[in-house]
Amino acid sequence: MRLPALTSSRPPLRAWAAALAMLGSTALLAPAPSWAQKPATTTGEIRIAHILSKTGPLEAYGKQTALGFMMGLDYATGGSMTVAGKKLVVTEKDDQGKPDLGKSLLAASYADDKADIAVGPTSSGVALAMLPVAEEYKKILLVEPAVADSITGDKWNKYIFRTGRNSSQDAISNAVALDKAGVSIATMAQDYAFGRDGVKAFKEAVKKAKIVHEEYLPTTTTDFTAGAQRIIDKLKDLPGRKVIWIIWAGGGGNPFKITDLDLKRYGIEIATGGNILPAMAAYKQFPGMEGATYYYFGIPKNPVNEWLVANHYSKFKTPPDFFTAGGMSAAIAVVEALKKTKGDTASDKLIAAMEGMSFETPKGKMTFRAQDHQAMQDMYHFRIKIDPAFAWGVPELVREIKASEMDVPIRNRR
């Protein structure tokens, strides 16, 4: 799927029309968006609290998730924004990426706003602070997009479900591209739950290559010189292929600036996973780079993704991004669960409905694993292609890594 590049100038209308035509009739015949319809008559409300980073270091991720969540509710309800005759009422709260604030906002949502279900947050650190609150109030928290394994691992409780991928899914799929005999890998990650859980999972997934160094830097790092030099010193004299695997989310700095240190003279490569489109502008420096991604709008071929891409282009004149798809997946899961319970929001009914539940998303089918409520999902092995029509390095699909291929550990103590 090739669509016009994301630029500041508006392309001719015929370009957008051609792009939408390429998506096929399935997307264009899907339910009309809610902004074109009035909600159906309701006999009550289902209250959903969406707690996310609308500001702070992960602001871009949070805003995409919020947009995708509302589009997903629209899609899954056929534009009515109702389930079983009950109106879906969404309240957004900004945790600013602060764990204590996220924790208090979730408590207030359950206690004061009488939220039936909560969704979020963006940050793994915030999510870990929120988990005990869901258990205390005995209410569902659907985690999207926070990634740390510990969320559905040792910190998990039965009220926690996750549509977002976890660190193990990221790591196992990225290992597909890098785990070869004779490869030496150094990791560079942020020094908090997302980075440390990500590296831990990656180390477990790598069987043939050798991890020779782990570098953890503050989330606020803007100067990567010292950390990069430590990595170079570990790698430069080793034989064979040498790779720095970067796991980084948000923050003020750009870890890919380490290429300014002329890594090529030491034969050192960069590798990483998928990201939002603005971040993937840096990938244009690395043609041929391989990794794995959770989502890229041009990869999945299914009716839900066609609807998302077509409607996102139609309304916003841009393609949906990494976390937009995640937000939509979370919304579809909520609606499917409520349909199964016929609108009953009792936590025991929702848990029974959601354990083992499969649902169609922009990525295709996801299934909540009964043991830890982690959504099992496909991932995508990519290779970066440089195309002047796009402002970012284009992740071309090498192959789809099926959920059934990934032995994702169950890390909780259930």
Protein Blocks (a to p, Z undefined) as FASTA:
>chain_A
ZZddddfbdcdfklmmmmmmmnojklmmmccdfklpccdddfbdcdddddddfbdjklmm
mmmmmmmmmmmmmmmnnonopgehiacddddddeklpaklmmmmmmmmmmmnopabdcdd
fblklmmmmmmmmmmnopacdddfbfbfklmmmmpcfkbccfbdcfklmmmmmmmmmmcg
hiacdddddddfklmmmmmmmmmmpmkbccfbdcdddfklcblklmmmmmmmmmmmpgcj
dddddddeejjbdfklmmmnommlnopacddddddfklmmmmmmmghiacddfbdfklpg
cfklmmmmmmmmmmnopacdfklmmmmmmmmmmmmmmmmnnopabfklmmmmmnopacdd
fkbpadddfklopacdddddddddddfkbcbdcdddfbdcdfklpccddfbfZZ
